[in-house]
Amino acid sequence: MQLRQTAIEETGLMLDLILPLFVASGLLAAPPDPLDFEAKPVNRVAFGSCANHEKPQPIWEAVASWAPDVFVFLGDNVYGDTEDMEVLAAKYGQLAAKPGFQALKRKASVIGTWDDHDYGANDAGLEYPMKEASKEVFLDFFEEPAGSERRNHEGIYTSYLLGPEGKRVQFIMIDARTFRTPLLKREIPEAYEKGFIGPYAPREDEESTMLGEAQWKWLEAQLKIPAEIRLIGMSTQFLQEFNGWEAWANMPRERQRFIDLIRSTRANGVIFISGDTHWAELSRDEEPDLYPLHDLTSSGLTEVWKGIAPNRNRVLAPFLGANFGTVEIEWDDHDRGPRIVLSIHDEEGQIVISQAIWLDELDFDLEPADPVAQRIYSWSSRGVLQATFDGDQFTGTFGGNDGKLSGVLKGRTVTGTWSTPVNQGPFEFTISRTGGFIHGRYGIQGQDGPDSMPWSWTASPKIW
């Protein structure tokens, strides 16, 4: 304990010299003031992750041009990877000095959580020895007030409630590092590496945790606070299927505990935003007795991976390139009520992924749509998909009459085979509870790999 205290004291002395320069210059990140949103609700939220402080960051121009009310850092905000807090603080200083970041800060409130590299070590969890000192560097950069609750509890989790009644947006910032038990390593065959499958195995034991008990209790209390929309920001993905990389899927008991907590608190309006992967995608999952859950992943602001791992919960095509995410809330534009647009933008600000959700679809009172009511869908990459149901038997065509589908409906999921004059293979898709679109995955016969259906696809309803 004495060693930890000494490290924090030394860090404090060093930051006393460095951070006042940033504060005086207005360079640090600034949290939102709820008073600023008493009359004007939050309409635009931007977010991102994985910003290498040593690289140029031209993407900030596009982020600032989009004019968010709030920007959310979701981790790897710098690439610290050190136990030397002076080095870590200096790297935050490099981020603070970026002209693009300074321009963003003049336009938006900035909040955040951390991931492994700004926490201090690759894939690190509770075993990282400098987590208390690293926390102080992080909170100083984000201008956390000296006497705040966030300063006084272990970890960096926190929340913000912004906007007037009826248009409240709750930001729940998760700490998935301070308390997380070590991951379980495994050896993987070459075929898995080629399929971009990672080196970790799921931990099923009761001792494993992502959040720790104190944060779990805090989270339950947060989900009971009245709000129309809840943006849950976390460094690693929540909804994607297990693929061996860092994610909640590595601890399925903890993932299920989170889902059960949303269900037991009847917290409406939950949307996850995440980072870490070095690619962008939108994941969607439908659990029993719960409205559809969405996880919009934006990564990275500078970092881009060499490929994309499989994810059967992915909807729409993923994006491999520098990017940032946005949540646009149209409170008063539609007779039906508020609409939320989830999007990914490339480095130039162009939209590369986008999905609209009605707020009333994120509600426990949502009435499921008839799974066979929609019979024609627009499949952007294959033209029109026409579906016919005869009891539980399904047939369909796509791409004119060249593409054929046949399968069986069970619940809201169809499994079967597809064929064209040149290819064939297995497929499955799920019809959403809202009837708003279908999404699934498919494979190509003869292609080897760890997943027989590695490709995802989505189709939206088309009016007769």
C-alpha positions in Angstrom: 0.0 0.0 0.0 2.9 2.4 0.8 4.3 1.8 -2.7 1.0 2.6 -4.3 0.6 5.8 -2.2 4.1 6.9 -3.1 3.4 6.4 -6.8 0.3 8.5 -6.6 2.1 11.2 -4.6 5.0 11.3 -7.2 2.4 11.4 -10.0 0.7 14.3 -8.3 3.9 16.3 -8.0 4.7 15.7 -11.7 1.2 16.6 -12.8 1.3 19.7 -10.7 4.0 20.9 -13.1 2.5 19.7 -16.4 -1.3 19.8 -16.1 -1.7 23.5 -15.1 -0.2 24.4 -18.4 -2.9 22.5 -20.2 -5.7 23.9 -18.0 -4.5 27.5 -18.5 -4.5 26.9 -22.3 -7.9 25.2 -22.2 -6.5 22.1 -23.8 -7.9 19.4 -21.5 -11.1 17.5 -22.0 -14.1 19.1 -20.3 -17.1 17.2 -18.9 -20.6 18.5 -19.6 -22.5 20.9 -17.3 -26.1 19.6 -16.8 -27.2 23.2 -16.6 -26.2 23.6 -20.3 -28.9 21.0 -21.2 -31.8 22.1 -19.0 -33.6 23.7 -21.9 -31.8 22.4 -24.9 -31.7 18.5 -25.1 -28.8 16.5 -26.4 -29.3 16.0 -30.1 -25.9 14.9 -31.3 -23.4 12.6 -29.7 -20.1 11.6 -31.4 -17.7 9.0 -30.1 -14.5 7.2 -31.0 -11.5 5.1 -29.7 -8.0 4.1 -30.5 -6.2 7.4 -31.2 -2.5 7.0 -31.4 -1.0 10.2 -30.0 2.1 9.9 -32.1 0.3 9.9 -35.4 -1.5 12.7 -37.3 -5.2 12.8 -36.4 -6.9 14.5 -39.4 -10.2 12.9 -38.4 -10.9 15.6 -35.8 -11.8 18.1 -38.6 -14.7 15.8 -39.7 -15.8 15.2 -36.1 -15.9 18.9 -35.3 -17.7 19.7 -38.5 -20.4 17.2 -37.5 -20.9 19.6 -34.5 -21.7 17.1 -31.6 -23.1 18.3 -28.3 -21.0 15.6 -26.5 -18.0 13.6 -27.6 -17.3 10.3 -25.9 -13.8 8.8 -25.8 -14.2 5.0 -25.5 -10.6 4.0 -24.6 -7.1 3.8 -26.1 -7.4 7.6 -26.0 -3.6 7.5 -26.0 -1.3 4.6 -26.3 0.4 4.8 -22.9 1.6 1.2 -22.3 3.8 2.1 -19.4 4.2 2.0 -15.7 5.9 5.4 -15.7 3.2 8.0 -15.0 5.3 10.8 -16.2 5.5 9.1 -19.6 1.7 8.5 -19.6 1.0 12.1 -18.7 3.3 13.4 -21.5 1.3 11.2 -24.0 -1.9 12.8 -22.8 -0.2 16.1 -23.4 0.5 15.1 -27.0 -3.3 14.4 -27.5 -4.2 17.7 -25.8 -2.0 19.6 -28.1 -3.5 18.2 -31.3 -5.1 21.2 -33.2 -8.1 19.1 -34.2 -8.8 18.0 -30.7 -8.6 21.6 -29.5 -11.1 22.6 -32.1 -13.5 19.8 -31.0 -13.1 20.8 -27.4 -14.2 24.4 -28.2 -17.5 23.0 -29.7 -18.4 20.0 -27.5 -18.3 18.6 -24.0 -15.9 15.7 -23.8 -16.3 12.6 -21.6 -14.6 9.2 -21.6 -13.6 5.9 -20.2 -10.4 4.0 -20.8 -9.2 0.8 -22.5 -6.0 -1.2 -22.0 -3.4 1.0 -23.7 -4.4 4.2 -21.8 -5.0 2.2 -18.7 -1.3 1.1 -18.9 -0.7 -2.3 -20.5 -2.0 -4.4 -23.4 -5.1 -6.4 -22.5 -4.5 -5.6 -18.8 -7.1 -5.9 -16.0 -7.0 -5.8 -12.3 -3.4 -7.2 -12.2 -2.0 -3.9 -13.6 0.1 -2.5 -10.7 -0.2 1.2 -11.5 -4.0 1.4 -11.9 -4.5 3.9 -9.0 -1.8 6.3 -10.3 -3.0 5.8 -13.9 -6.5 6.8 -12.7 -5.3 10.1 -11.4 -3.6 10.9 -14.7 -6.8 10.0 -16.6 -9.1 12.0 -14.3 -6.9 15.0 -14.4 -6.9 15.0 -18.2 -10.7 14.8 -18.2 -10.9 17.7 -15.7 -12.7 15.6 -13.0 -13.3 17.9 -10.0 -11.2 17.3 -7.0 -14.0 16.2 -4.6 -16.1 14.2 -7.1 -17.5 10.8 -6.4 -15.5 9.5 -9.3 -12.3 10.5 -7.5 -13.3 8.8 -4.3 -14.3 5.3 -5.5 -12.0 2.7 -7.0 -12.1 2.7 -10.8 -13.3 5.4 -13.2 -16.9 4.5 -13.9 -19.3 7.4 -13.9 -22.6 8.7 -15.4 -24.2 11.9 -16.6 -27.9 12.7 -17.0 -28.5 15.5 -19.5 -31.6 17.1 -20.9 -35.1 18.1 -19.7 -37.7 15.6 -18.6 -39.0 13.7 -21.6 -35.7 14.2 -23.5 -33.2 12.9 -21.0 -30.1 11.2 -22.2 -28.1 9.2 -19.6 -24.5 8.5 -20.3 -23.3 5.4 -18.4 -19.5 5.1 -18.6 -18.3 1.6 -17.8 -14.8 0.7 -16.4 -13.9 -2.7 -17.9 -10.3 -2.6 -16.8 -9.8 -1.9 -13.1 -11.8 -4.9 -11.8 -11.6 -7.4 -14.7 -10.1 -10.7 -13.9 -7.3 -12.1 -16.2 -8.3 -13.5 -19.5 -7.9 -17.2 -20.5 -5.2 -17.7 -23.2 -5.4 -20.5 -25.7 -3.4 -21.9 -28.6 -5.2 -21.4 -31.9 -4.7 -23.2 -35.2 -3.5 -21.4 -38.4 -7.0 -21.6 -39.9 -8.3 -19.5 -37.0 -5.6 -16.9 -37.5 -6.5 -16.7 -41.1 -10.1 -16.1 -40.1 -9.0 -13.3 -37.7 -9.9 -15.3 -34.6 -8.2 -14.2 -31.4 -6.1 -15.9 -28.8 -8.5 -16.0 -25.8 -11.0 -18.6 -24.6 -14.3 -17.9 -22.7 -14.1 -18.0 -18.9 -17.2 -19.7 -17.4 -16.1 -19.8 -13.8 -18.0 -17.9 -11.1 -14.9 -16.0 -9.9 -14.4 -14.2 -13.2 -15.7 -10.6 -13.4 -15.7 -7.7 -15.7 -16.9 -5.0 -13.4 -16.5 -6.1 -9.8 -19.3 -6.1 -7.2 -19.2 -2.4 -6.3 -19.5 -1.4 -10.0 -22.3 -3.9 -10.5 -24.3 -2.4 -7.6 -23.7 1.1 -9.0 -24.8 0.0 -12.4 -28.1 -1.4 -11.1 -28.8 1.9 -9.4 -28.0 3.8 -12.6 -30.4 1.7 -14.7 -33.2 2.6 -12.3 -32.8 6.4 -12.9 -35.5 7.7 -15.2 -34.2 8.5 -18.7 -35.5 8.3 -22.2 -32.2 7.1 -23.8 -29.3 5.4 -22.1 -26.0 5.4 -24.0 -23.7 2.8 -22.3 -20.1 3.5 -23.2 -17.6 0.8 -22.8 -14.2 0.1 -24.2 -14.8 -3.5 -25.5 -17.7 -4.8 -27.5 -20.8 -6.1 -25.8 -23.0 -7.8 -28.3 -20.7 -9.5 -30.9 -20.4 -13.2 -30.8 -17.3 -14.8 -29.3 -14.3 -14.5 -31.7 -11.3 -14.9 -29.4 -10.6 -11.2 -29.0 -11.2 -9.1 -26.0 -14.9 -8.5 -25.4 -17.7 -9.3 -23.1 -18.1 -12.6 -24.9 -14.9 -13.8 -23.1 -17.0 -13.8 -19.9 -20.4 -15.0 -21.0 -21.7 -15.2 -17.4 -21.0 -11.5 -16.9 -22.5 -10.6 -20.3 -25.7 -12.5 -19.3 -25.7 -10.7 -15.9 -25.7 -7.4 -17.7 -28.6 -8.4 -19.9 -30.5 -9.8 -16.9 -30.0 -6.5 -15.1 -31.5 -4.5 -18.0 -34.4 -6.9 -17.9 -34.9 -6.9 -14.1 -34.7 -3.1 -13.8 -36.9 -2.6 -16.9 -34.5 0.0 -18.2 -35.8 1.3 -21.5 -33.8 3.0 -24.2 -30.4 1.2 -23.8 -27.9 1.5 -26.7 -24.3 0.3 -26.3 -21.4 2.2 -27.9 -18.0 0.6 -27.9 -14.5 0.7 -29.4 -11.2 -1.4 -29.3 -11.5 -3.5 -32.5 -9.8 -1.3 -35.1 -12.8 -1.7 -37.3 -16.4 -0.4 -37.2 -19.6 -2.4 -37.1 -23.2 -2.4 -35.8 -24.2 -5.5 -33.8 -27.8 -6.3 -32.8 -29.1 -9.0 -30.5 -32.6 -10.1 -29.5 -33.0 -11.7 -26.1 -36.3 -13.2 -24.6 -38.5 -10.7 -22.9 -36.3 -7.8 -23.9 -36.4 -5.2 -26.7 -33.7 -5.4 -29.4 -30.2 -4.4 -28.1 -27.7 -2.5 -30.4 -24.0 -2.1 -30.0 -22.4 0.5 -32.4 -18.6 0.0 -32.4 -16.3 2.8 -33.6 -12.6 2.0 -33.9 -10.2 3.6 -34.6 -9.7 7.3 -34.9 -6.2 6.4 -36.2 -5.8 2.6 -35.8 -7.0 0.1 -38.5 -6.7 -3.7 -38.2 -5.6 -6.0 -41.1 -9.0 -7.8 -41.2 -12.4 -8.2 -39.6 -13.3 -11.1 -37.2 -16.6 -13.0 -37.7 -19.7 -11.8 -35.9 -23.1 -13.4 -36.5 -24.8 -10.5 -34.6 -23.4 -7.9 -37.1 -26.0 -6.0 -39.2 -25.0 -4.1 -42.3 -21.5 -4.3 -43.7 -18.5 -3.5 -41.4 -16.0 -0.8 -42.2 -12.3 -1.1 -42.2 -10.7 2.4 -42.0 -10.3 5.3 -39.7 -13.7 6.3 -38.4 -15.9 7.9 -35.7 -19.4 7.0 -34.5 -22.4 9.2 -34.1 -25.8 9.0 -32.4 -28.3 11.6 -33.8 -31.5 12.0 -31.8 -34.5 13.4 -33.7 -36.7 14.3 -30.8 -39.4 16.3 -32.6 -39.1 15.5 -36.3 -41.6 12.7 -36.7 -45.2 12.1 -35.9 -44.4 8.6 -34.5 -42.1 10.1 -32.0 -38.3 10.3 -31.4 -36.0 8.5 -33.9 -32.4 7.6 -33.2 -29.9 7.4 -36.1 -26.7 5.3 -35.4 -23.9 6.0 -37.9 -20.3 5.4 -38.6 -18.4 8.1 -40.6 -15.0 7.7 -42.3 -12.1 10.1 -42.0 -13.7 12.6 -44.4 -17.0 12.6 -42.5 -18.9 10.4 -45.1 -21.4 8.0 -43.7 -20.4 4.4 -44.2 -22.8 2.6 -41.9 -26.2 3.9 -40.8 -29.3 2.5 -39.1 -32.3 4.3 -37.8 -34.2 3.1 -34.7 -37.5 4.4 -33.4 -37.3 5.1 -29.6 -40.5 3.2 -29.1 -38.7 0.1 -30.3 -36.4 0.3 -27.3 -39.3 -0.3 -24.8 -40.4 -3.3 -22.8 -43.9 -2.6 -24.0 -42.9 -3.3 -27.6 -45.3 -5.7 -29.3 -43.5 -8.2 -31.5 -44.4 -8.0 -35.2 -45.7 -11.1 -37.1 -42.6 -12.7 -38.4 -44.2 -13.5 -41.8 -46.0 -10.2 -42.2 -43.2 -8.6 -44.3 -42.8 -10.6 -47.6 -40.6 -8.3 -49.7 -37.3 -6.9 -48.6 -34.7 -4.6 -50.2 -31.3 -6.3 -50.0 -28.9 -3.5 -50.9 -26.2 -5.7 -52.3 -28.5 -8.2 -54.1 -31.5 -6.2 -55.1 -35.0 -7.3 -54.0 -35.4 -10.3 -51.7 -38.9 -11.9 -52.0 -39.9 -14.2 -49.2 -42.8 -16.7 -49.1 -43.9 -18.6 -46.0 -46.2 -21.7 -46.0 -46.5 -22.6 -42.4 -42.9 -23.1 -41.2 -41.6 -23.7 -44.8 -39.7 -20.8 -46.4 -38.8 -20.2 -50.0 -37.5 -17.0 -51.6 -35.7 -15.4 -54.5 -33.0 -12.7 -54.7 -31.2 -10.8 -57.4 -34.1 -11.3 -59.8 -34.8 -15.0 -60.2 -31.2 -16.2 -60.3 -30.9 -16.5 -56.6 -32.9 -19.2 -54.7 -33.5 -19.7 -51.0 -35.2 -22.5 -49.2 -35.4 -23.2 -45.5 -37.4 -23.7 -42.3 -38.8 -21.1 -39.9 -38.4 -21.7 -36.2 -39.5 -18.9 -33.9 -38.2 -15.9 -35.8 -35.2 -17.6 -37.4 -35.0 -19.2 -40.8 -32.2 -21.7 -41.6 -31.6 -23.3 -45.0 -29.6 -23.2 -48.2 -29.1 -20.6 -51.0 -28.0 -21.1 -54.5 -27.1 -19.1 -57.7 -26.0 -20.5 -61.1 -22.3 -20.3 -59.8 -22.4 -20.8 -56.0 -24.4 -22.2 -53.1 -24.1 -22.6 -49.4 -25.9 -22.4 -46.0 -27.6 -19.4 -44.6 -29.6 -18.3 -41.5 -31.4 -15.1 -40.8 -33.6 -13.7 -38.0 -36.7 -11.5 -38.5 -36.5 -8.7 -36.0 -39.2 -8.3 -33.3 -40.1 -5.0 -34.8 -40.4 -6.4 -38.3 -38.1 -3.5 -39.3 -35.5 -5.7 -41.0 -33.9 -9.1 -41.2 -30.3 -10.0 -40.6 -28.3 -13.1 -40.7 -25.2 -14.8 -42.1 -24.2 -17.2 -44.9 -21.4 -19.3 -46.1 -20.1 -20.5 -49.5 -19.7 -24.2 -50.1 -16.1 -25.3 -50.5 -14.6 -22.4 -48.6 -12.6 -23.6 -45.6 -12.5 -21.8 -42.3 -13.4 -21.9 -38.6 -16.9 -20.6 -39.3 -19.2 -22.3 -41.9 -21.1 -19.0 -42.3 -18.6 -16.1 -41.8 -20.5 -13.5 -43.9 -23.2 -11.3 -42.6 -26.1 -9.7 -44.5 -29.0 -7.4 -43.7 -32.2 -6.6 -45.6 -34.7 -3.8 -44.9 -38.4 -4.0 -45.6 -39.6 -2.9 -49.0 -43.2 -1.7 -49.5 -45.3 -3.7 -51.9 
